[in-house]
Amino acid sequence: MAEKDQKKGAAQVGLWIRVGPDLAMAELVRDLKQVFFVINGSKYERNMHAFEVRGPAGDPEFREKAQALYEFAQANGMACIFRGDAQAAKELGADGVLVAAPADIAAARRIFGEDGIVGLACGLSPDLAAQAHDAAADFVTFSSGEGKMPGPEALRFWSMLSDKPALVEGPLTNDYVAYYVQNGASFIDAGDYIWSHGRGVMQGTVNMLHAIDLALEERQQAKKQ
């Protein structure tokens, strides 16, 4: 997921799949099996996709469900991230954590070690992105925080500053994938689109991966010109 985890044969841009906190396990596992089936049937040798479970880490029922979902996702090649407290993320079995403040990065690194994945939620702030870079975060996220799609300015700034991954968060559809890929996105927030697709989660996943492939082809062609 982070630069150190991107391996030869993986796509340059991946999906970010988010679930929770209201987890109806039977239906969720059924749908995730379909999503992972599509992802693992792609042309790439390795995945570059991430899975996040949101919810209250202090709730015993949530913890049990989250641990099971992370284990399931990891078995299907997903990088698993928990948003919030690093110690809770470690106990849930996640591969890394997304923290909310630059000051939390060092503590998260101590908990997860050099092989763990530590990211910073930057909102739309280039200043926070710069602090993430200085603190050696493995990735950043950009979001308007208002249920809207973020503008590209902070993403462009990060792309000039670092070659580490950036997630764009918001109610994205496949129609907007190319725009964000062209502006430097490494991960696309695909959950809303996939879970609500009228023809089911498999079709939603297929559409998103196809949009990423087209966007990467366009980006490659642009570099050649």
Phi, psi and omega in degrees: 000302171285174185305319182293341182260352178283119185245159181305135180095359179265151175295154180279343179227136183232172177272146171246114184254123183240138175226166176095178001276348180275097190256105170271096197300316184299312180292322182294314179296320177302313181291320180295324176303319179291317179299312182292328177299316178294314181301315183283352176264008181288170184285348184278149181289329182226154177279151163225071182225153184234152183229130181233134172248123179258144177160176182281108185297338180279352181273121185301320180295318178297317182301317181297316180293316182297318179300318179293320180291319177297318179298318179296315180294318179297324178294341179256017171085012181271146170275127187256127184234139172245137182264117179138233186280132184293321180295319177297319179300317180297316182292331178283348179091014178290159176278345182187185187221148172250112183261165187259348184223142179304327181295341181274350186294316183297317179295321178296322179295322179295322182288317185267342182076180185292336181275349178282167182249122182235122180237165179233131173279117189255000184060237174240026190262112171299328179296316177295323177298318178296320178293323176299318178297314181296329181270006177063039173296151182276337177198167177227162173234148177234132183205147176284339181071011183234021183070020179241162177283136182286153172288170188268355191299310181294324178296317178297319179300313180298321181296328176282331184278324190211155173257011175282159189293153175226130176263133172260121182253141178154178181282064185282144170247172180296339179292339184256359183301311184301320181301313183284325176297317179298333180266006171109009180292141176254335177227141181246126178290101190255356189301308183303316182294313184293312185292334184256006185295134185295337180256014175101167187291329179296315180294321178299319179292317177302314182297318181293316180294323178296318179297322177294315179301315179297318181295320179292323176296317178297320180294321178294319178296322179296324179292330182283340183280000000 
